[in-house]
């Protein structure tokens, strides 16, 4: 087949009987061998440019990872692949962001789960675009490979992606084979996955696969009142006791409880140049809220910053309980002599008793001047990070002639997510929420591909259509906020917004092999996007519009914000094969991340659209196979002009760019807009290598530098300053691994593997406040695998975070600082049977 429909042959995917790696990092060699021949086979085929190409011939910075490599590194979910991939950040978002993931490539991406903003990194499942960061941390079961394309994919991917694209490809049915695998491990881990491949009829093949993953949470939630019965506010009842057991435990955070199923049909008649692939999948994830702990409370949240303040006495105006260091369970801001000294503990109880007290020791002025009002009523947030979703897709590939093929890719997907948080990790009520996202999307892509002029000109013409609707419904509960008199519910309301996005595009890509060594490529894409965002705010009981966010003088409910833009992208690339072992390439490409409308306005005056982020990228590099393919070295250097960075200003602006008056939404620090607040430049490099000095011994490594710096400020009401770094983005990262396959004659093989990954630290905000900064960390993982001689059986023992390093994935700052600790040391045993 010459179309983009693609399936690697079984021989390409099969690991050696000794379990040697099939693919390493960006272009690691598939090291196939038999009992009579052990030769290096580095012919890896990808579809990054919408046609089948050998990986080392693609003039792009790309990392490809096979299922064998995922298994060797003990990786089971999408965020884990960022360990070995240069310039890539994939991390689960912190508590309060639901079942979502922050995804960045070369400093370009998105973390906000609001449907008002678009992902900056495109994620695809079998070439079907997945349109939200929510529910995007996919399980990696039954995959054939993953391709990570770095840099703008404006003319190459189905949906425009400014930072890059991550493409997951499932194993296609071929009529035979299957496996069953089971794992047990730390935190009562219990995983089972299986797949069966069979022939239904002549030329019709089917594959069924399933997975279930279960393990307990690694952060324990304790009842503060139970552990601290002599606290005066426990004695008075201001902090209620909820735990009934002697251990004072309320539950855990960060567990996993999910199952997923996939069914596929493949029709590939030998007499007709036609291939049809149909698939359907279902996922049910009922996990609890992700792990979170309190790092610093109100009196120490901004300690070490330019103007530190003690706000513990002012933090909770209505519950009557000071938010102070007694609720910090671990670290430098823990109260001396506290009961807990545990980095994996939290006092979150997800419960608001609904009382209404006056403020504690507060100076005059709102909201502290208000007398106590009527109780709000109890509110119990969900401890959940759940997804219930399904999708269907179909691709039809048909060869119109020896030189021309047509590919149709159709997909529909929908999900419902449920999430909740006790964001302050304490028994007092600072921020609690329960939210649901209802998302459905439809996409259609057509590609006409051909090879002309004696197969020296390769082209793809295509069109893409995407239509999605997301409903964002939730109870937002932040009663401390002083938006209203104490006699009314204070900042506790039902959010019910809807975002509708339509995008369509036409694109063309041409590659011309001027000589056998020199190829020039060009691409063009025109995209039109339109998004309508409808707002609604209701009282907590659902009866009537919420005050003050929606009333006759401030009608937020019913307002509709609109964004619409047409954008054009280009790509020019050149590659030159100096020799069989060395290829040079250079590329200029553009891309964008779509705009939207203010996601969280506090008043209707704050509603205004923001434009797309635009990227111009320049890169050059080489791909080399040296010393008879014993050494593979790929390198890329890049420079990007980043225009229209989307961020939240300190004070909201009107449509003319003027600061809104205070009585019309211009309160400093209370802006719900996104604006294109600045421009930046991003530069760096990516390096990947694989070295096999002797058969069975393989070293692999990668490193990257992402240097992000703001160069211009578009609005004066922002925290950005020229020369500042982007929060949340580290600079230098690296990874290294080694494995050795030892044959045992007549028995099988043993393969030990060891990996080390260094993840850079970063500033948590534009001012780099010390308590919000995330420190760098280095993790080590190990795996020992035994495979039987016929490869029917394998047994693996794995250790992740081998040296039990304590670190934070991210931090959140408000009147307090919370963090998401990474998983501690864990062990697991896996048994697999292949058929």
C-alpha positions in Angstrom: 0.0 0.0 0.0 1.3 3.5 -0.8 -1.3 5.4 1.2 -1.0 6.7 4.7 -2.8 3.7 6.1 0.1 1.9 7.7 1.0 -1.3 9.5 4.5 -2.5 10.4 5.4 -6.0 9.4 5.6 -8.6 12.2 9.4 -9.0 11.5 9.9 -5.2 12.1 8.2 -5.3 15.4 9.5 -8.6 16.9 12.1 -8.2 19.5 15.0 -10.6 19.5 14.8 -13.8 21.5 17.0 -12.0 24.0 14.6 -9.1 24.4 16.8 -6.6 22.7 15.3 -3.2 22.1 13.3 -2.8 18.9 13.4 1.0 18.9 15.3 3.5 21.0 14.4 7.1 21.5 14.1 9.2 18.3 15.3 6.7 15.9 16.9 3.9 17.8 17.6 0.8 15.8 15.3 -2.2 15.7 17.8 -4.9 16.6 16.3 -8.0 15.0 18.1 -11.4 15.2 17.7 -15.1 14.7 19.5 -18.1 15.9 21.7 -18.1 12.8 22.1 -14.3 12.2 22.5 -11.4 14.5 22.6 -8.3 12.3 21.5 -4.8 13.0 18.3 -3.8 11.1 17.6 -0.1 11.5 14.9 0.1 8.9 12.1 1.8 10.9 9.1 3.1 9.0 6.9 6.0 10.1 4.1 8.1 8.7 5.1 11.5 10.1 4.7 13.2 6.7 1.5 11.4 5.8 3.3 8.7 3.8 5.5 5.8 4.7 9.2 6.7 5.1 12.2 5.3 6.7 12.7 7.1 10.0 16.2 8.2 9.2 15.1 9.8 5.9 12.5 12.1 7.5 13.7 15.8 7.8 12.0 16.3 11.1 12.9 16.1 14.8 11.0 13.0 15.7 11.0 10.3 18.4 9.5 6.9 17.7 8.8 4.4 20.5 7.6 0.8 20.0 5.6 -1.3 22.4 8.7 -3.3 23.2 10.4 -0.2 24.4 7.5 0.9 26.5 7.6 -2.5 28.2 11.3 -2.3 28.7 10.9 1.0 30.5 7.9 -0.1 32.5 5.7 2.6 30.9 2.0 2.2 31.0 0.5 5.7 30.5 1.2 8.5 28.0 2.8 11.0 30.4 5.6 8.5 31.1 7.0 8.7 27.5 8.3 12.2 28.3 11.1 10.6 30.3 13.2 9.7 27.3 11.8 12.2 24.8 13.7 15.5 24.4 11.9 18.8 24.8 8.7 17.0 25.9 6.7 17.6 29.1 3.7 15.4 29.8 2.4 15.6 33.4 -0.8 15.0 35.1 -2.3 18.3 36.2 -2.6 19.2 39.9 -5.7 18.7 42.0 -8.5 21.0 40.8 -7.8 20.4 37.1 -9.6 17.2 36.9 -8.4 14.2 34.9 -6.2 16.3 32.6 -2.6 16.5 31.5 -0.2 19.4 30.8 1.4 18.8 27.5 4.3 20.9 26.1 6.9 20.5 23.4 9.7 23.1 23.1 7.9 25.2 25.6 4.7 25.4 23.6 1.5 23.7 24.9 -1.4 24.0 27.3 -2.3 23.0 30.8 -5.6 24.7 31.4 -8.5 22.2 31.0 -11.0 24.9 30.1 -12.7 24.4 26.7 -12.1 28.0 26.1 -8.5 27.3 25.3 -7.0 24.9 22.8 -4.2 22.3 23.2 -0.8 23.4 21.9 0.3 19.8 21.3 -1.9 17.7 19.1 -2.6 14.2 20.4 -3.8 11.6 17.9 -5.1 8.0 18.2 -4.8 6.2 14.9 -4.7 9.6 13.1 -7.9 10.8 14.9 -7.3 14.1 16.7 -8.2 14.2 20.4 -9.3 17.8 21.1 -8.9 18.4 24.9 -6.2 18.1 27.6 -8.9 16.5 29.8 -8.9 12.7 29.5 -5.8 12.7 27.4 -3.4 10.7 29.7 -4.1 7.6 27.7 -3.2 4.1 28.7 -0.5 2.5 26.5 -1.9 -1.0 26.1 -1.8 -2.8 22.7 0.1 -0.1 20.8 2.3 -0.7 17.8 4.2 2.5 18.2 4.2 6.2 19.2 5.5 9.0 17.1 6.4 12.3 18.8 6.9 15.1 16.2 8.6 18.2 17.6 8.0 21.7 16.2 5.0 23.2 14.4 2.9 20.7 12.5 0.9 23.4 10.6 0.8 21.5 7.3 1.4 17.9 8.4 -1.1 16.9 11.1 -4.8 16.7 10.9 -5.4 19.6 13.3 -2.9 22.4 13.4 -0.4 22.0 16.3 2.0 24.7 17.3 4.3 22.8 19.6 4.2 19.4 17.9 2.1 16.3 17.7 2.0 12.9 19.6 0.6 10.1 17.5 -0.5 6.8 19.0 -0.9 3.8 16.6 -2.7 0.6 17.7 -1.7 -2.8 16.6 -3.7 -3.8 13.5 -5.5 -7.2 13.2 -3.5 -9.7 11.2 -5.3 -12.9 11.8 -3.2 -14.6 14.5 -1.6 -14.2 17.8 -2.4 -12.7 21.2 -1.2 -12.5 24.8 -2.3 -12.4 28.4 -0.3 -10.4 31.0 -0.8 -9.9 34.7 1.1 -7.6 37.2 1.1 -7.3 41.0 3.0 -4.8 43.0 3.2 -2.0 45.5 0.1 -0.2 46.8 -1.9 -3.4 46.0 -1.3 -3.0 42.3 -3.3 -5.4 40.2 -3.1 -5.1 36.4 -4.4 -7.4 33.8 -4.3 -6.9 30.0 -5.0 -9.3 27.1 -5.4 -9.3 23.4 -6.6 -11.8 20.8 -6.1 -11.6 17.0 -8.1 -13.9 14.7 -9.4 -14.4 11.2 -13.1 -13.9 10.8 -13.4 -14.8 7.1 -11.2 -14.6 4.1 -9.4 -11.2 4.1 -11.3 -10.1 7.2 -9.4 -9.9 10.5 -10.3 -8.9 14.0 -8.5 -8.0 17.2 -10.0 -7.6 20.7 -8.0 -6.2 23.6 -8.7 -5.1 27.1 -6.9 -3.8 30.2 -7.7 -3.2 33.8 -5.3 -1.3 36.2 -5.8 -1.0 39.9 -3.7 0.3 42.8 -4.3 2.2 46.0 -3.5 5.9 46.5 -0.2 6.9 47.8 -1.2 10.0 49.8 -3.3 9.3 52.9 -6.1 11.7 53.9 -6.4 12.1 57.7 -9.1 13.6 59.8 -7.5 16.6 61.6 -10.0 16.6 64.4 -9.5 12.9 65.1 -5.7 13.3 65.2 -5.8 16.6 67.2 -8.7 16.3 69.6 -7.3 18.9 72.0 -7.2 21.7 69.4 -9.5 24.5 70.8 -11.4 24.7 67.5 -11.9 21.0 67.4 -13.3 21.2 71.0 -15.6 24.0 70.0 -16.8 22.1 66.9 -15.6 24.7 64.4 -13.5 21.8 62.9 -15.8 18.8 62.9 -14.7 15.2 63.3 -15.5 13.0 60.3 -13.5 9.9 60.7 -15.1 7.0 62.6 -12.1 4.6 62.7 -9.3 4.6 65.3 -6.7 5.2 62.5 -8.3 8.6 61.7 -8.1 7.9 58.0 -10.6 9.4 55.6 -9.3 7.8 52.4 -6.4 8.3 49.9 -5.4 10.4 46.9 -3.7 9.3 43.7 -5.1 5.8 43.3 -5.9 4.2 40.0 -9.0 2.2 39.1 -9.8 1.8 35.4 -10.6 -0.6 32.6 -10.7 -0.2 28.9 -11.7 -2.3 25.9 -11.0 -2.0 22.1 -12.3 -4.0 19.2 -11.0 -3.7 15.6 -11.9 -5.1 12.2 -9.5 -5.0 9.2 -10.7 -5.9 5.7 -7.7 -6.2 3.2 -8.7 -8.2 0.1 -5.7 -9.5 -1.8 -7.5 -9.0 -5.1 -8.4 -5.4 -4.7 -6.1 -2.4 -3.7 -8.3 -1.6 -0.7 -8.0 -1.6 3.0 -10.7 -0.8 5.5 -10.0 -0.5 9.2 -12.8 0.0 11.8 -12.3 0.3 15.5 -14.3 1.1 18.7 -13.2 1.5 22.2 -14.6 2.2 25.7 -12.8 3.5 28.8 -14.1 3.7 32.4 -11.8 5.4 34.9 -13.1 5.7 38.5 -9.9 6.9 40.2 -9.9 9.3 43.1 -8.6 12.9 43.0 -4.9 13.0 42.2 -2.3 13.2 44.9 -1.9 16.6 46.6 -0.4 17.9 49.8 -0.2 21.2 51.7 3.3 22.7 51.5 2.8 26.2 53.0 -0.3 27.7 54.7 -1.4 31.3 54.8 1.3 32.8 57.0 4.2 31.3 55.0 2.8 31.0 51.4 4.9 33.8 50.1 7.8 33.5 52.5 11.1 34.5 50.8 9.4 36.6 48.2 10.0 40.4 47.8 7.1 41.3 50.2 6.2 38.4 52.5 3.0 38.7 54.5 1.3 36.7 57.2 -2.3 36.2 56.1 -3.2 33.3 58.4 -5.7 35.4 60.4 -7.4 36.8 57.4 -7.8 33.7 55.3 -11.1 32.3 56.3 -13.7 35.0 56.9 -16.7 32.8 57.6 -15.8 29.5 59.0 -14.1 31.1 62.0 -10.9 29.0 61.8 -7.5 30.4 61.1 -5.7 28.8 58.1 -2.3 28.3 59.6 0.7 25.9 59.8 -1.0 23.3 62.0 -2.4 21.9 58.7 1.0 21.5 57.1 2.0 17.8 57.5 5.6 17.9 56.2 8.5 20.2 55.3 10.0 23.5 56.5 6.7 25.1 57.3 5.3 22.3 59.4 4.5 23.4 63.0 7.0 22.1 65.5 5.6 19.2 67.4 2.8 18.5 65.0 1.3 15.0 65.0 2.1 14.3 61.4 5.5 14.4 59.7 4.7 12.7 56.5 5.3 13.9 52.9 2.4 11.7 51.7 -0.3 13.0 54.0 -3.1 15.5 53.8 -5.8 16.9 56.0 -8.2 17.3 53.0 -11.7 16.3 53.9 -13.7 17.5 50.9 -16.3 18.9 53.4 -17.8 22.3 54.2 -20.1 22.3 57.2 -21.7 25.5 55.8 -21.3 27.8 58.8 -21.1 31.6 58.5 -18.8 33.2 61.1 -17.3 36.6 61.1 -13.7 37.1 60.1 -10.9 36.5 62.6 -8.9 39.4 63.8 -9.6 41.2 60.5 -9.3 44.9 59.9 -12.3 46.9 58.7 -13.3 46.6 55.1 -15.0 44.0 52.9 -15.5 41.2 53.5 -14.4 41.2 57.1 -16.7 44.1 58.1 -19.7 42.0 57.3 -21.6 40.5 60.2 -22.2 36.8 60.1 -25.0 35.8 57.7 -27.1 32.8 57.1 -25.4 29.4 56.8 -24.5 28.3 53.2 -25.4 24.7 54.0 -23.1 21.7 53.9 -21.2 21.0 50.7 -19.3 17.8 50.1 -17.0 17.8 47.0 -16.3 14.6 45.1 -13.0 12.9 45.6 -12.8 11.9 41.9 -10.7 12.1 38.8 -12.9 10.0 36.5 -13.6 9.5 32.9 -16.2 7.5 31.1 -15.6 7.7 27.3 -15.9 5.9 24.1 -15.0 6.4 20.4 -15.4 4.9 17.0 -13.2 5.4 13.9 -12.8 4.2 10.4 -10.2 4.5 7.7 -10.6 3.6 4.1 -7.5 3.3 1.9 -7.8 2.8 -1.8 -5.2 2.7 -4.6 -6.7 4.5 -7.5 -3.6 3.5 -9.6 0.0 2.5 -9.1 0.8 6.2 -8.6 -2.3 7.5 -6.8 -4.1 6.6 -3.6 -7.0 8.0 -1.5 -7.3 7.8 2.3 -10.4 8.7 4.3 -10.2 9.0 8.1 -13.4 9.4 10.1 -13.7 9.6 13.9 -16.3 10.2 16.6 -15.5 10.4 20.3 -17.3 11.5 23.4 -16.6 11.4 27.1 -17.9 12.5 30.5 -15.4 13.4 33.2 -16.1 13.9 36.9 -13.5 15.5 39.1 -13.4 17.1 42.5 -10.9 18.7 44.8 -10.3 20.0 48.3 -7.7 22.3 46.9 -6.5 23.7 50.2 -5.7 20.3 51.7 -7.1 21.3 55.1 -10.4 20.9 57.1 -11.2 24.6 56.6 -12.9 25.7 53.4 -10.8 27.6 51.0 -11.4 26.1 47.6 -13.5 23.1 46.9 -15.2 22.1 43.7 -16.9 19.3 41.8 -16.9 19.6 38.0 -18.1 17.6 35.0 -17.1 17.9 31.4 -19.3 16.5 28.6 -17.4 16.4 25.4 -18.2 15.1 21.9 -16.3 15.5 18.7 -16.5 14.5 15.0 -13.6 14.7 12.5 -13.2 13.9 8.9 -10.0 13.9 6.9 -9.4 13.1 3.2 -5.9 12.7 1.7 -5.1 12.2 -2.0 -1.4 11.0 -2.3 0.6 10.3 -5.3 4.1 9.7 -6.8 4.9 11.4 -10.1 7.8 11.9 -12.5 9.3 8.5 -12.1 8.6 8.5 -8.4 10.7 11.6 -7.8 7.7 13.9 -6.8 5.6 12.9 -3.9 2.5 14.9 -3.0 -0.5 14.8 -0.6 -3.5 17.0 -1.0 -6.2 17.0 1.7 -9.0 18.5 3.7 -9.8 18.4 7.3 -13.0 19.0 9.3 -13.4 19.1 13.0 -16.5 19.8 15.1 -16.6 19.6 18.9 -18.8 20.7 21.7 -17.8 20.7 25.4 -20.1 21.4 28.3 -18.3 22.6 31.5 -20.6 22.1 34.5 -19.6 22.3 38.1 -20.1 23.6 41.6 -17.4 26.2 42.3 -17.1 26.7 46.1 -14.8 29.5 47.3 -16.7 31.0 50.2 -13.8 33.2 51.5 -14.1 35.6 48.5 -15.5 39.0 49.4 -17.8 39.5 46.4 -21.1 39.9 48.3 -22.6 40.6 51.7 -22.4 37.7 54.2 -26.2 37.3 54.2 -25.9 35.8 50.7 -23.9 32.8 49.5 -20.4 34.2 48.9 -18.7 32.9 45.8 -20.4 29.5 45.7 -22.3 28.8 42.5 -23.0 26.4 39.7 -21.0 26.9 36.6 -22.7 25.7 33.3 -20.8 26.8 30.2 -20.8 25.4 26.7 -18.0 25.8 24.1 -18.6 24.9 20.4 -15.7 24.7 18.1 -15.7 24.3 14.3 -12.5 24.0 12.3 -11.9 23.2 8.7 -8.7 23.3 6.6 -7.2 22.5 3.2 -3.6 21.5 2.9 -1.0 20.4 0.4 2.5 18.9 0.8 5.0 18.2 -2.0 8.4 16.6 -1.9 10.8 16.6 -4.9 13.8 14.3 -5.1 15.9 16.6 -7.2 18.7 14.0 -7.1 19.0 10.7 -5.2 20.7 12.7 -2.5 18.8 16.0 -2.4 15.1 16.5 -1.6 13.2 19.7 -1.3 9.7 19.8 0.4 7.0 22.4 0.7 3.7 22.6 2.4 0.7 25.0 2.6 -2.4 25.0 4.8 -5.3 27.4 5.2 -7.4 26.9 8.4 -10.6 28.6 9.5 -11.8 28.3 13.1 -14.9 29.5 15.0 -15.7 29.1 18.6 -18.8 30.2 20.5 -18.7 30.2 24.3 -22.0 30.5 26.3 -21.9 31.4 30.0 -24.3 30.5 32.8 -24.0 31.0 36.6 -26.7 29.8 39.0 -27.2 29.7 42.7 -25.9 26.6 44.5 -29.4 25.1 44.7 -29.8 25.6 40.9 -32.7 28.1 41.5 -32.1 31.5 40.0 -29.0 33.3 38.7 -26.1 33.6 41.0 -25.4 37.0 42.6 -23.3 38.9 41.9 -21.9 37.2 38.8 -25.3 37.4 37.1 -28.0 39.9 37.8 -29.9 42.6 35.9 -27.0 45.0 36.4 -24.4 42.4 35.6 -25.9 39.8 33.2 -23.3 37.2 32.8 -25.7 34.3 32.4 -26.8 34.0 28.8 -23.8 36.0 27.4 -22.1 34.5 24.3 -18.5 35.2 23.5 -17.3 34.6 19.9 -13.9 33.9 18.4 -13.2 33.5 14.6 -10.0 33.5 12.7 -8.5 32.3 9.4 -4.8 31.5 9.4 -2.3 30.3 6.8 0.7 28.2 7.5 3.8 27.2 5.4 6.6 24.7 5.5 9.8 24.5 3.6 12.4 21.7 4.1 15.5 20.4 2.5 17.4 17.2 3.2 20.7 16.0 1.7 22.1 12.6 2.1 25.9 13.0 2.3 26.4 9.3 2.5 24.5 6.2 3.3 25.2 6.8 7.0 24.6 10.6 7.2 21.7 12.9 6.3 21.5 16.6 6.8 18.3 18.6 7.0 16.9 22.1 7.5 13.3 23.3 7.9 11.2 26.4 8.2 7.7 25.8 9.5 4.8 27.8 11.0 1.9 26.7 13.2 -0.7 28.1 15.6 -2.6 27.3 18.7 -6.2 28.5 18.3 -7.7 31.4 20.1 -10.8 31.5 22.2 -12.9 33.5 24.6 -12.4 34.6 28.3 -12.9 31.3 30.2 -13.7 32.6 33.7 -15.1 36.1 33.7 -16.2 37.7 36.9 -18.4 40.2 35.0 -19.8 40.5 31.5 -17.4 43.3 30.7 -14.5 40.9 30.9 -15.9 38.8 28.1 -13.7 39.3 25.0 -11.9 37.0 22.5 -8.2 36.4 22.2 -6.3 35.4 19.1 -4.2 32.4 18.2 -0.6 31.9 19.3 1.6 31.8 16.2 5.0 30.1 15.8 7.7 30.6 13.2 10.2 27.8 13.6 13.7 27.4 12.1 15.6 24.2 12.6 18.5 22.3 11.3 20.0 18.9 12.1 21.5 15.6 11.1 20.8 11.9 11.4 23.7 9.6 11.4 24.3 5.8 11.6 28.0 5.2 12.2 30.4 2.3 12.6 28.3 -0.2 10.7 25.2 1.1 12.5 26.6 0.4 15.9 26.1 4.1 16.8 23.1 6.2 16.0 23.3 9.9 16.6 20.5 12.4 15.8 20.7 16.1 16.6 18.5 19.1 15.9 19.0 22.8 16.8 16.0 25.1 16.7 14.9 28.7 17.0 11.3 29.9 17.2 9.6 33.2 17.1 6.6 33.0 19.4 3.9 35.6 18.8 0.8 36.2 20.9 1.5 34.2 24.0 -1.9 33.5 25.7 -2.0 34.5 29.3 -4.1 36.1 32.1 -3.5 39.8 32.7 -3.5 41.2 36.2 -6.2 43.7 35.3 -8.8 43.0 32.6 -9.0 45.1 29.5 -11.8 46.2 27.3 -12.1 45.7 23.5 -9.9 48.8 22.9 -7.1 47.5 25.2 -8.0 50.0 27.9 -8.0 48.9 31.6 -11.6 48.2 32.8 -12.8 50.4 35.7 -12.9 48.8 39.1 -16.8 48.7 39.1 -16.8 47.0 35.7 -14.4 44.1 36.2 -11.2 46.0 36.6 -10.3 44.7 40.0 -6.5 43.8 40.2 -6.0 40.1 40.5 -9.6 39.2 39.6 -9.4 38.9 35.8 -11.0 36.0 34.0 -9.6 36.8 30.6 -7.0 35.3 28.4 -5.2 37.8 26.1 -2.2 37.6 23.8 -0.1 39.4 26.4 3.4 39.0 25.0 5.9 37.6 22.4 8.9 35.4 23.0 11.7 33.5 21.4 12.5 29.9 22.1 15.8 28.3 21.2 17.5 25.1 22.0 18.7 21.7 20.8 17.8 18.0 20.9 20.2 15.1 20.9 19.5 11.4 20.8 21.8 8.4 20.6 21.9 4.7 20.7 25.1 2.7 21.0 25.5 -1.1 20.6 29.2 -1.9 21.0 28.5 -5.6 21.0 25.4 -7.6 20.3 23.0 -7.5 23.2 24.6 -4.6 25.0 22.8 -1.3 24.2 23.3 2.2 25.6 20.8 4.9 24.8 20.5 8.5 25.8 18.9 11.8 25.1 19.2 15.4 26.1 17.6 18.7 25.2 17.7 22.4 26.0 14.6 24.6 25.9 15.5 28.3 26.4 12.3 30.3 26.6 12.5 34.1 27.0 9.9 36.9 26.6 10.9 39.6 24.1 7.9 41.9 24.1 4.9 42.9 26.2 1.6 43.7 24.5 -0.3 45.0 27.5 0.8 46.9 30.6 -1.4 45.0 33.1 0.6 41.8 33.1 3.3 40.2 35.3 5.5 39.5 32.4 8.7 41.4 32.0 11.0 41.3 29.0 13.7 38.7 29.6 11.5 36.6 31.9 11.2 32.8 31.5 7.9 31.0 31.0 6.5 29.5 34.2 6.3 25.7 34.2 9.0 25.1 31.6 12.4 23.8 32.6 15.5 24.2 30.5 18.0 21.3 30.4 16.8 17.6 30.6 18.5 14.3 29.9 17.9 10.6 30.1 20.2 7.6 29.8 19.6 3.8 29.8 21.5 0.6 29.4 20.4 -3.0 29.0 22.2 -6.2 28.3 20.7 -9.5 27.0 22.3 -12.7 28.2 21.4 -15.9 26.4 21.1 -19.1 28.4 21.4 -22.0 26.0 18.3 -24.2 25.9 16.5 -22.0 28.4 16.0 -18.5 27.1 17.5 -15.1 28.0 17.8 -12.7 30.9 17.7 -8.9 30.2 18.5 -6.4 33.0 17.8 -2.7 32.2 18.6 0.4 34.1 17.3 4.0 33.3 18.1 7.4 34.8 16.0 10.5 34.0 16.8 14.1 35.0 13.9 16.5 34.9 14.7 20.2 35.2 13.1 22.5 37.8 11.2 25.6 36.8 9.6 28.8 38.1 6.0 28.4 39.3 5.1 32.0 38.4 6.5 35.0 36.6 8.1 36.4 39.7 9.7 33.0 40.6 8.5 33.1 44.2 10.6 30.6 46.1 7.7 28.5 47.5 6.1 28.0 44.1 9.3 27.0 42.2 9.5 23.3 41.4 13.0 21.8 42.0 14.7 19.5 39.6 14.8 15.8 40.3 16.6 12.7 39.1 14.8 9.3 39.1 16.2 5.8 38.5 14.2 2.8 37.3 15.2 -0.8 36.8 13.8 -3.9 35.2 14.9 -7.5 35.0 13.2 -9.7 32.4 13.4 -13.4 31.7 12.1 -14.7 28.3 11.7 -18.4 27.4 13.6 -19.6 24.4 10.5 -19.8 22.3 9.4 -16.3 23.6 6.0 -17.7 24.7 6.7 -16.8 28.4 8.3 -13.8 30.1 8.6 -12.8 33.7 9.7 -9.3 34.7 10.6 -7.7 38.0 10.5 -3.9 37.9 11.4 -1.1 40.3 10.3 2.5 39.7 11.8 5.5 41.6 14.4 2.9 42.7 16.1 5.2 45.3 12.8 6.5 46.7 13.3 10.2 45.8 10.8 12.6 47.1 9.9 15.3 44.6 7.0 17.4 43.3 5.5 17.3 39.8 3.9 20.7 40.2 2.8 23.3 42.7 -0.2 25.6 43.0 -0.2 28.9 44.8 -3.0 31.1 46.2 -3.2 32.1 49.9 -1.3 28.8 50.4 0.9 26.5 48.4 0.1 22.9 47.5 2.0 20.4 45.5 1.6 17.1 43.7 4.2 14.7 45.0 5.6 12.2 42.6 5.0 8.5 43.2 7.4 6.9 45.7 9.4 3.8 45.3 7.4 0.9 43.8 8.0 -2.7 42.8 6.0 -4.9 40.5 6.1 -8.5 39.1 4.7 -9.2 35.7 4.0 -12.5 33.9 3.2 -12.6 30.2 2.1 -15.5 28.0 2.2 -15.0 24.2 0.1 -17.1 21.8 
